[in-house]
Amino acid sequence: MAVKTVLRRSFSEHVKDSTHKALDVFWRSVRERRLWDVNHRLHMKTTTSLLPSFQSEAQKPDH
C-alpha cells in the first residue's frame, strides 16, 4: 500500500502568487516614490515662494 502525499497547492499557483506579491511590492514602491516627489516639489514650491526674493543692486529699480 503506497502512501500518496497530496500537495496543498500546485507549483504554478506558488509561482503565480509570488509573482503577484513581487509586482505588488514593486508598484507600491513606485507609487510611494511618485507621491514623495510630488509632495517634495509642492513643499519646495511653497517654501521658496514664502522666502523674500533678493535682488542684486543692478536689478533694483531706481526711484
Summary of the structure (lengths in Angstrom):
residues: 63
radius of gyration: 28.9
end to end distance: 106.7
largest distance: 106.7
contacts: 85
relative contact order: 0.06
helix: 63%
strand: 0%
